[in-house]
Amino acid sequence: MRPVPQMASSGLVCLRFTYLFALRLVAVLRLHRRDDDRKTIEILLLRHQLAVVQRQLVVSGKRPRSDWADRALIALLLSLIPKAGRAGLHLLVTPDTILRWHRDLLRRRWADKSRSKNGRPATRRNIKALVLRMAKDNPAWGYRRIHGELAGLGIAIAASTVWEILKSNGIDPAPRRGTITWAGFLRSQAEAIIACDFFTADLLDGTKVYVLAVIELATRRIRILGTTLNPTGEWTTQMARNMLMDLDDAAATVKFLIRDRGSNFTTAFDTVLADAGIRTVLCTIRTPRMNAVMERWIGSCRR
């Protein structure tokens, strides 16, 4: 091979020097245009990466590895730098790794928050004392009955909470009763029981109508008594009269009607039924389980 001429070699050295000088000059100009806060952030970021490298080399002499504290600090400092200014930074990891760190930090953050929650607020002492007093004064009451009585008093508490209070104090939440239960009453008298309730339906033009329906517990036969935009007491009473005429035609022997305590059902409504020998059974406040058959059908109708 022929030796490279000395002039050509000097030209390459000068060209390389000029290129490096231009790069440094551009870096200086870019650094000069940055504000002080950004410069400080970049300095902190580079210093921390240098500390990670030095610590790893001193301990094991292997490739630097960062722990979660290092990753959190690097990710935090890098997030303060605009994306346009991250291209000239020298990082120990790739941008994809930084994004993965961000996702891991967010996942850990929300996991810590979910673990730090203590659930629903603790039940007040006076409510616990009232539950225990009801259970002591009425040994045949189960947690469902106690929950219904508390709802009637306007105390908002879950049935499962009543169960836990009784269980933690050594009281059977569901004692065996000597008298007939509500479910047993429904099963034994199903042939003579009907239930009614209102539900809403949306028409094609957006109008909301109220529908009054009656169900026979034994046969699950549905009777739609009527629909209205304004369910007043007078309208409901007239629907009761129409229902009695329908029941007479079907030769039905109904003795009980289950309904809720809605304002649409007036005293006149119960009087019309009482004159026909039908006793009105009212549900406890906020206890839809007492009218479960009707509530279940309404849910199916809506779906």
FENKAKA-V485039 format. One record per helix or strand of 2 or more residues. SS is the DSSP state (A for helix, B for strand). FROM is the first residue (numbers start at 1). TO is the last residue. If there is no record, write none. Layout:
ss=SS from=FROM to=TO
ss=SS from=FROM to=TO
This chain:
ss=A from=6 to=33
ss=A from=36 to=59
ss=A from=68 to=79
ss=A from=83 to=85
ss=A from=95 to=116
ss=A from=125 to=137
ss=A from=143 to=152
ss=A from=159 to=168
ss=A from=182 to=188
ss=A from=190 to=192
ss=B from=193 to=202
ss=B from=208 to=216
ss=B from=222 to=228
ss=A from=233 to=249
ss=B from=256 to=259
ss=A from=267 to=275
ss=B from=279 to=282
ss=A from=288 to=302
